[in-house]
Amino acid sequence: MITRAVITLPAAIKAGEAFEVRATVAHAMETGYRAGDDGARLPRDLVRRFECRLDGDVVFSADLYAAIAANPWLSFWLKVDKPGELQFLWRGDRGFVHRETRALNVA
């Protein structure tokens, strides 16, 4: 499966006004409780950590656990005063890492 991130930001961001950031990543999730065709349990493969950084500084992070939905949709609010770059990072079991960046166009 190809890893795909969906990140939603407003088209226009005004300096000093809060705006919503929404992010999700789709990857081959596996709970570790299901059995494969051979009867052996399939190894767990979950997203465990999400971080969002603004120009290198963490502005939002979340630890994710098995009871959270597969490919969780995360939403949070930010307020910025100037243009910058958001860096998104997802980490998971079995060495999973996915990174995305988005420029913030602030007026």
URNOR-V451708 format. One record per backbone hydrogen bond with DSSP energy under -0.5 kcal/mol. NH is the residue of the N-H (numbers start at 1). CO is the residue of the C=O. E is the energy in kcal/mol with one decimal. If there is no record, write none. Layout:
NH:CO:E
NH:CO:E
This chain:
4:26:-1.8
6:24:-2.6
8:22:-3.0
9:7:-0.5
13:105:-1.1
16:80:-3.4
17:14:-2.0
19:78:-2.6
21:76:-3.4
22:8:-2.0
23:74:-2.6
24:6:-1.9
26:4:-3.1
27:25:-0.6
29:27:-1.5
30:45:-1.7
36:40:-3.1
39:36:-1.9
42:34:-2.9
45:30:-3.1
48:91:-2.9
49:91:-2.2
50:62:-2.4
51:89:-2.4
52:60:-2.9
53:87:-2.7
54:57:-2.9
55:53:-0.6
55:85:-2.7
57:54:-2.0
59:52:-2.9
60:52:-1.6
62:50:-2.4
64:48:-3.0
64:62:-0.5
68:65:-1.9
72:69:-0.7
74:23:-3.1
74:72:-0.6
76:21:-2.3
78:19:-2.6
80:17:-0.5
84:104:-1.0
86:102:-3.1
87:53:-2.8
88:100:-3.2
89:51:-2.5
90:98:-2.5
91:49:-2.5
92:96:-2.4
93:46:-2.4
95:92:-0.7
96:93:-1.7
98:90:-2.3
100:88:-2.0
102:86:-2.3
104:84:-3.2
105:103:-0.6
106:104:-0.9
107:13:-2.9
